[in-house]
Amino acid sequence: MDFYILNNLISKYNSFIVTSHIAPDGDALGSVLALTIALEKLGKKVLPIINDTIPQKFRFLPCSEKVRAFASEKDKAEVMICLDSGDPGRLEFKKDLRDICNFIVNIDHHKSNTMYGDINLVNDSYSSVGEMVYFLLKGLNIPIDIDIATCIYTSIITDTGSLKYSNTTPSCLKVLAELVEIGVKPDFISREVFEKKSLASVMLLKEILGSLKISEDGKIAYMRLTKDMMLKTGAKEEDTDGLINYAREIDGVEVAVLFKEQDNFKIKVGLRSNQWVDVSKIAEQFGGGGHARAAGCTIEGSLEEVEHSILSTVRKYL
């Protein structure tokens, strides 16, 4: 990454908003918190904002209590740094970003990024935005302490699926090793992120597995997550994280799809693949995006209509 321009920007300006997408995952929160802590070390005025509720399982992260859930009309800064968000719409600010800040910095590892920043640091070869923040801090000569290390470790470990996904690279493994040397406890983070489950999430899993269907050739597995299931189990949005993997992990399946019913006659579609189908191309056809092995989109229509459209497109790729 080219740090020169960003280095000058950070040196020149004093106030920053650091933000990421709604329905924040470990990479979104980890990278926002790591960069927030680092900028505060430089004496900058930093306001971390994510326009959504922080999942309970990530509240162990250092300084997570500083993240503002939902921006106010008065929030302004000279520079807004947007992390892990392919387009500004996913940030869900009520005002145009240009009304909130003077400069927009866009840091992302999704190849479908719309390049909406004044400065765009976008590179899909990185495992996570957390890994990008690590190299950014190195380039800016900002020391990585245990708090920053914990946040970056969480970013990488969640976006690589605990090192199970194809975006696990030699580079990110080296970064993780250095973070452990700094003092990060992998067993602690693994328990907090992957092993603690609410009763509602287990009951939701029971419901959603009942909707599982497999294509005739065994290469597509898909499930429905309805609003009634959420209401029946008392589950929260954060309890849906990782459910799609139960379909992806079935032997012989190449593409897994989760159809999640939303309000306003919309369906959120999650797509995962195992080896060779680039699901980001499928998502892009429906206005979404993501990575080759993990992508998504939101489509207006009924469950039946959206299911037919998506599965027809998946079959073409297969």
Secondary structure, DSSP 4 states (H G I P E B T S, - for coil): ---HHHHHHHHH--EEEEEE-SS--HHHHHHHHHHHHHHHHTT-EEEEEESSPPPGGGTTSTTGGG-EES--TT---SEEEEES-SSGGGG--SS-GGGT-SEEEEEE--TT----SSEEEE-TTSS-HHHHHHHHHHHTT----HHHHHHHHHHHHHHTTTTTSTT--HHHHHHHHHHHHHT--HHHHHIIIII---HHHHHHHHHHHTT-EE-TTS-EEEEEE-HHHHHHHT--GGGGTTTTHHHHTSTT--EEEEEEE-STTEEEEEEEESSS--HHHHHHHTT-EE-SSEEEEEEES-HHHHHHHHHHHHHHH-
